[in-house]
Amino acid sequence: MLLGVCTINLYFPDSHSLKDKRSIIQSIKLRIRNKFNVSVSEINNHELWKNTTLGISCIGNEKSYLNDVLNEVIRFIEHQNSLQVIDFKTTIL
């Protein structure tokens, strides 16, 4: 059994408050969970209203499967209009 972990740093150019940011994050997290069946959590920068870091994880038997799933999640997030991906890192354990 292998574990795939991805951290994604995000920037919200149109966010003007923590309420705006939380609304966007909740929507994205729900869509990611439903579409890809992975775990998603905000893991850093809770108090900032323009930036955050999401942690995403999934479990599988093949490294290629985990890479494919995490890459699809990253592409999905990159195509969201309300945010910009600053950086991401993927690790398979």
Contact map, one row per residue, 1 for C-alpha under 8 A:
111000000000000000000000000000000000000000000000000000000011110000000000000000000000000000000
111100000000000000000000000000000000000000000000000000000011111000000000000000000000000000011
111110000000000000000000000000000000000000000000000000001111000001000000000000000000000000011
011111000000000000000000000000000000000000000000000000001111000001100100000000000000000001111
001111100000000000000000000000000000000000000000000000111100000000000100000000000000000001111
000111110000000000000000000000000000000000000000000000111000000000000100000000000000000111100
000011111000000000000000000000000000000000000000000011110000000000000000000000000000000111000
000001111100000000000000000000000000000000000000000011100000000000000000000000000000111110000
000000111110000000000000000000000000000000000000001111000000000000000000000000000000111100000
000000011111000000000000000000000000000000000000001111000000000000000000000000000011111000000
000000001111100000000000000000000000000000000000011100000000000000000000000000000011110000000
000000000111111000001000000000000000000000000000111000000000000000000000000000000111000000000
000000000011111000000000000000000000000000000000010000000000000000000000000000000111000000000
000000000001111100000000000000000000000000000000000000000000000000000000000000000110000000000
000000000001111111011000000000000000000000000000110000000000000000000000000000000000000000000
000000000000011111011000000000000000000000000000110000000000000000000000000000000000000000000
000000000000001111111000000000000000000000000000100000000000000000000000000000000000000000000
000000000000001111111100000000000000000000000011100000000000000000000000000000000000000000000
000000000000000011111110000000000000000000000000000000000000000000000000000000000000000000000
000000000000001111111111000000000000000000000000100000000000000000000000000000000000000000000
000000000001001111111111100000000000000000000000110000000000000000000000000000000000000000000
000000000000000001111111110000000000000000000000000000000000000000000000000000000000000000000
000000000000000000111111111000000000000000000000000000000000000000000000000000000000000000000
000000000000000000011111111100000000000000000000000000000000000000000000000000000100000000000
000000000000000000001111111110000000000000000000000000000000000000000000000000000000000000000
000000000000000000000111111111000000000000000000000000000000000000000000000000000000000000000
000000000000000000000011111111100000000000000000000000000000000000000000000000000000000000000
000000000000000000000001111111110000000000000000000000000000000000000000000010000000000000000
000000000000000000000000111111111000000110000000000000000000000000000000000000000000000000000
000000000000000000000000011111111100000000000000000000000000000000000000000000000000000000000
000000000000000000000000001111111110000000000000000000000000000000000000000000000000000000000
000000000000000000000000000111111111110100000000000000000000000000000000100000000000000000000
000000000000000000000000000011111111111100000000000000000000000000000000000000000000000000000
000000000000000000000000000001111111100000000000000000000000000000000000000000000000000000000
000000000000000000000000000000111111100000000000000000000000000000000000000000000000000000000
000000000000000000000000000000011111110000000000000000000000000000001000100000000000000000000
000000000000000000000000000000011111111000000000000000000100000000000000000000000000000000000
000000000000000000000000000000011001111100000000000000011100000000000000000000000000000000000
000000000000000000000000000000001000111110000000000000111100000000000000000000000000000000000
000000000000000000000000000010011000011111000000000001111000000000000000000000000000000000000
000000000000000000000000000010000000001111100000000001110000000000000000000000000000000000000
000000000000000000000000000000000000000111110100000111100000000000000000000000000000000000000
000000000000000000000000000000000000000011111100000111100000000000000000000000000000000000000
000000000000000000000000000000000000000001111100000111000000000000000000000000000000000000000
000000000000000000000000000000000000000000111111001110000000000000000000000000000000000000000
000000000000000000000000000000000000000001111111100100000000000000000000000000000000000000000
000000000000000001000000000000000000000000001111100000000000000000000000000000000000000000000
000000000000000001000000000000000000000000001111111100000000000000000000000000000000000000000
000000000001001111011000000000000000000000000111111100000000000000000000000000000000000000000
000000000011101100001000000000000000000000000001111100000000000000000000000000000000000000000
000000001111000000000000000000000000000000001001111110000000000000000000000000000000000000000
000000001110000000000000000000000000000001111101111111000000000000000000000000000000000000000
000000111100000000000000000000000000000001111000001111100000000000000000000000000000000000000
000000111100000000000000000000000000000111110000000111110000000000000000000000000000000000000
000011110000000000000000000000000000001111100000000011111000000000000000000000000000000000000
000011100000000000000000000000000000011110000000000001111100000000000100000000000000000000000
001111000000000000000000000000000000011100000000000000111110000000000000000000000000000000000
001110000000000000000000000000000000111000000000000000011111000001000000000000000000000000000
111100000000000000000000000000000000000000000000000000001111100001000000000000000000000000000
111100000000000000000000000000000000000000000000000000000111111011000000000000000000000000000
110000000000000000000000000000000000000000000000000000000011111010000000000000000000000000000
110000000000000000000000000000000000000000000000000000000001111111000000000000000000000000000
010000000000000000000000000000000000000000000000000000000001111111100000000000000000000000010
000000000000000000000000000000000000000000000000000000000000011111110000000000000000000000000
000000000000000000000000000000000000000000000000000000000001111111111000000000000000000000000
001100000000000000000000000000000000000000000000000000000111011111111100000000000000000000010
000100000000000000000000000000000000000000000000000000000000001111111110000000000000000000010
000000000000000000000000000000000000000000000000000000000000000111111111000000000000000000000
000000000000000000000000000000000001000000000000000000000000000011111111100000000000000000000
000111000000000000000000000000000000000000000000000000010000000001111111110000000000000001000
000000000000000000000000000000000000000000000000000000000000000000111111111000000000000000000
000000000000000000000000000000000000000000000000000000000000000000011111111100000000000000000
000000000000000000000000000000010001000000000000000000000000000000001111111110000000000000000
000000000000000000000000000000000000000000000000000000000000000000000111111111000000000000000
000000000000000000000000000000000000000000000000000000000000000000000011111111100000000000000
000000000000000000000000000000000000000000000000000000000000000000000001111111110000000000000
000000000000000000000000000100000000000000000000000000000000000000000000111111110000100000000
000000000000000000000000000000000000000000000000000000000000000000000000011111110011100000000
000000000000000000000000000000000000000000000000000000000000000000000000001111111000000000000
000000000000000000000000000000000000000000000000000000000000000000000000000111111111000000000
000000000000000000000000000000000000000000000000000000000000000000000000000000111111000000000
000000000001110000000001000000000000000000000000000000000000000000000000000000011111000000000
000000000111110000000000000000000000000000000000000000000000000000000000000001011111100000000
000000000111100000000000000000000000000000000000000000000000000000000000000001011111110000000
000000011110000000000000000000000000000000000000000000000000000000000000000011000011111100000
000000011110000000000000000000000000000000000000000000000000000000000000000000000001111100000
000000011100000000000000000000000000000000000000000000000000000000000000000000000000111110000
000001111000000000000000000000000000000000000000000000000000000000000000000000000000111111000
000001110000000000000000000000000000000000000000000000000000000000000000000000000000001111100
000111100000000000000000000000000000000000000000000000000000000000000100000000000000000111110
000111000000000000000000000000000000000000000000000000000000000000000000000000000000000011111
011110000000000000000000000000000000000000000000000000000000001001100000000000000000000001111
011110000000000000000000000000000000000000000000000000000000000000000000000000000000000000111
